Amino acid sequence: MGKRIITTVFLCLTIFSSCKVFNGEKEANDKSDFKNMVKTKLKKQNNYLIVSYNVENLFDTIDDAGTKDEEFTPEGYKHWTKERYEKKINHLSWVISNISDDELPAVVGLCEVEHKSVVRDLASSKLLKNGKYKIVHEEGPDTRGIDVALMYRPDLFYVTDFEEIPVIIPSSPDSKLRNILHVTGSFADGEVFHFFVNHWKSRRDGLEDTEYKRIATAKILRNACDKIFSKNKNANIVITGDFNDVPKSKSLNKILRATNNDKNPAFDEFYNLLYNKSLKGEGTNSRNYRWFMLDNLIVSQNLRTGQKYYAEEGQIFKPDKILYYNAKANFRVPNKTYGGRNYYGGYSDHLPVYFILKRIDN
């Protein structure tokens, strides 16, 4: 009898250690846990708010031996302190919680997060805690340690599976490019959705010199989507993130085939919800007082035909509070946290983008 009690206690401790309780519900720590979680009854809504946000270097203050994150420590040259970190969390939570006056976002794709712990701090902040967000994140190969992640409300969206898609370029095998996060799940009616969160190679080393890496990433993403289309031509696919390319770039327009074509497009041709805004000179990131639409929202065509769901045109959230006005240039830019070594204490160097996913009642 004593052995049975000990064994039972050991099993309970083992199960508890693999899945933590988060806001009253079990939070999965790895891919296998999702399949063991019991599906709860989801709220059925007519509108779901989908958000994508590059949060500009959301690092903790701890020096990780395996990554080049020394600058984001109290001793580093950016003097990244607990107080600055907490201010950053408060800023980001204000942005995400104020995109809609009605309700917190159902799904949020994030770029430039260091660990799952920083996303958890964001999700549990005062302005977001009512969303009881769960998190999908895995550590990636980026040398600085920045990754992508997905936050989702468990009362609205149920995750069934996820994978990290490695971005490996044969001509440059040593390049440690960020993985693509692919999350599969459903809303209340059970329709399967595929969310892809991206953060492609930056332009920092030159637009033309780095283009081949973004093109290679686009091919990998395209291949992953083609596999889904081969099983279901009416698949619900949502692609978000910071692509470091604008809608008319070869990577997005030609390779991924994400356009603004809404006149008899092929079933596997994507629609970029921010393409038309980009043509008007709008954007999410600025350089030399010019806007660039580096953050994009891309959906499969059936989400534009409105058979079961309809994705409205994408929007940029840009209240004055998260912008900095340069009087000399008469130009507003994102109010960022840092500019080089200089601490500005702002929000992010990117503006968040979003769209409304409408459920069609048949």
N, C-alpha and C positions, 0 to 999 in steps of 0.2 A: 504493500500500500504506500509506504514511504517513497519508494522508487517512482511510483506513478505520479505522486505529487510533485516531486523534483523535476520529472520529465515534462509535466504540464507547465510548470513555471518557466522552465527553460524555453519551451516552444513559444510561450506568450511573450517572453522577453525578446526572442528572435524576431517574431512578427512585428513587435513594436519598434524595434531598432531599424527595420527596413522601411517602415512607413511612419512618418511623423504626423501628429494631429495639427492641422493648420486651420484656424478659425472654425473649429468645431467639426471639421471633416478631414479625412485622411488625405495627405498630400503624397503623391507618388514621387519617389526618389530616383527611379530608373524606369526604363521602358517596360520591363516585365510587370511592374506594379500596376500599370494602367489596366491591364487585362484582368487583374484580380479585384479591381474596384467595382463596387456595386453601383449600377446606374440609378441615380435618383430621378424623380419626376421633374422634368424641366418646365419652366414657365414658357408658355407660348405667347410670342409677341408678334405684332405686325411689322415692327421696325427694329433692326439690330444695328448698333453703331460699331463700325469697324475702323480702327485707328492704326496708323503707322507712325513711329517717331524715332528719329535718331537723337538720342539723349546726350550726345557729346561727352564721351569719357566718364561714364558712371563707374568710378573706381571706389573700392574701399580704401582705408588708410594703411593697410598692411602690405609689407613688402613680400611678394611671392618669389621664391628662389627660382622657379622655372620660367618666369616671364620678365620682360623689361618694363616693369611698372614702378621703378624707383622714384620717378618724378612725382608720382601720386602717393607720396608718403609725407608725414610731417617734416622729415629731414630732407626730403627731395627739393629740387630747385623751385618747384611750384608750391611748396609749403601746404600740402593738402592735409588739412587738419580735420578733426571730428566736427568742429563747428561749421567748416565749409562744406563738408559732406552732408551734414544734416540740413543745411540751407539748400543745397542742391536737391535733396529728396523733397523738401517742402515745395520748391519751385516746380519740379516736374509733376508732382502730384496735383498742384494747382492747375497746371496746363491740362492734364488728362481729365481731371474732374470737371473742368469748365468748357470743354468742347461742346457739350450739350447741356441745355438747361433742364432737360427732361430726366435723363438717366445716365448712369455711368456706362462706359463702353462695354460691349459684350466681349470683344476680342481686341487685344492690343499687341501689335508686333513691335519689338524693340530692337534697336541697333546700338552698339557700343556700350554693352554692359559687361562688367568684368566677371562676375560670378552670379550664381543663383541667389546668393545671400543678399546682394544689393537689390535684386529684383524683388526679393521678399520684403526688404525694408521699404521699398517703394509701394508694394501692394498693401502693406500693413500700415501705411501712413494714415494720418487722421482723415484726410479727404478721400481716400480710396478704400479704407478698411471695410466699408459697408458692401463693397463688391465681392468680398471674400474670395479674391482672385487666387486661382491656382496657376502654377508656372510650369512651362516646358522649357528646359534649358540643359545643354550639355557643354562641357568644356571643349573648346576647339583648339586648333593649332596655331592661332595667331601669336606672333612673337611678343606682342604687347599684352596679350591676354584678353582682348576684347572679343565678345561674342554677340550672337543674336539670341533672342528669347521670345516666348509668347506668353502673355498673361490672358487668362480667360475666366469669365464668370461661370462657376459650376451650376448656377441656377438657370443659365441660358444655353450653355454649350457643354457637350460631353465629349471628352477626348477618348478615342479608342486605340490610337497608336501614334507613334512618331518615329522619325529617323533623322539622323544627321547625314547629309549627302556630302562626301568629301569633294573638294575642288582641286583636282590634280591635273596639271598641264604637262603632257609628255615632253615638250620642248624646254620646260622649266620645272623639273620634278622637285627641286628644293624649295620652290616658292611655297610658303606657308599661308595659303589663302584661306579665308574664313569659310567654314562649312555653310551649306544651305540647310535650314531647318524645315522639315516637312512634317506637318501635323495633320492627322486625320481625325474627324469627329463629326458630330451632328447636332442640330438644334432640335426643338421639341418634336417636330414631325418625323424625325428619323432620316431625313435627306442627308446623304454623305457629303461632306465638304472637305476639300484639301486646301490647307493654308501653307504657303511657302514664304518663309522669312529670309531675306537676303541682305548681305552687305558686301558689295563687290569691291574689287581693288580700287584704291583711291587714285586720283590724278596727280598726286603730290610729286611723283618723279617724272611728270610730263604727260600730257594728254595722249600724244601719239605713241610715246614709248611704253605706255601701260595699257593701251587699247586692246592688244592681243589677249591680255589676261581677262579682261571683261568679256571679250568675244568668246573665249574658251569657257568661261563660267556660264554664259548664255546658252551655249551648246549643251552643257551638262544639265542645266535646268530644263531646256527644251526636250531633251531625251527623257527626263523623268516625267514630264507632262505627257509626252507621246505614249508612254507606257500606260498611263491612266486612260488616255483617250482610246487606246486599243481595246480596252475592256468596256468602256462606256463613252460613247460619243457625246453624251449630254452631261458629262462630269461637271461638278461644281468646283471650280478652281479659283482661288484668290491668291495673288502674288503681291507681296508687299516688300518694302525695305528701301535702303539707300543703295542705288545702283551706280552712283558716281558717273552716270551717263544720262543724257536727256532723251526724251521720247523719240527724237528723230535720229538718234545714234544707231549705228549699224547693229550693235549688240541687241538692242531692244526692238528696233523696227524691222530689221532684216532677219536676224538669227532667231530671236524669240518669237517674232511675228506678232508683236503687240502694236496695234495701230489705232487709228480713230475711225476705221472703216465700219460703218453701220448699215451698209447697203449690200445685202446678200453675201455676207462673208462666209468663208468656209467654217465648218464646225470647229476646226482646230486652230483657228486664227483668234488671237486674244484681242481684247479691247482695253486700251489704256485710258482709264477714267480721268487722267490729268493731261492727256495729250493736247486737247484744245486750249486749255489754260496756258500750256507751255507756248503754243503758237502765238498767244497774245502777250508774251513777254513776262508771264508770271513764273514764280519759282519758289523753291524752299530753302535755297542756300545762295549766298551772294558772294561774288568776287569782283573787285574793282567796280563796285556800284552797278553791277549787272546781275539780274536774277537767273538762276539755273534750276530747272526742275530735275533735281537729282533723286528725289524721293518720289516713287511712283506707286500707283494702285492699278493693278492689272487683273482682269477677270476673264473667265471663259465666256464664249458667246451666248450660251444659254442663260447666263445671268443678265444678259441684256435683252433677251427676247421676252422675258417675263412669263415663262410657263409656270414655274412654281415660286421662283424668287426673282427679284429685279434689283440690280445694282445701280443706284443713281450716280450721276456724275460726281467725280471726286472734288473735294474742297480742301482749301488750305486754312488752317486755324492761325490767324495773325492779329490778335488784339494788340493794341498799342503797348500793353503791359509787357509783352515779351519781345518788343522791338526797341531798338536804339536809334534815335534820330540824330543823324550827322548833319548839323546845320550848314556846315561849309559846303557839303556836296548836295544838300537838300534831298537826302535819301535815307530811308529807313532800312536798317539791317537787323538780322536776328540778334537779340541781346544775349551774347554768349557768356560762358563761364570764364574762359581764358582766351587771350590772344597772345600766343607764344608763351612767354613767362609771366605776362601781366594778368593779374586776377581782376576780372570785372564783376564777378559775382552774379552773372546773369543766368539764363535758363539753358539755352543750347544754341549752337551755331546753325542748327537746322530748324525749320518750322514743321510742326506735325501736320499730317494729312489724314483725311478721313472720308468715309462715304456711308450712306445709309443703305443697308440691305433690307429691302422690303419683301415681306412674305405675301404672295398672291393667294387670295382665297378663291378656291375653285367651287 
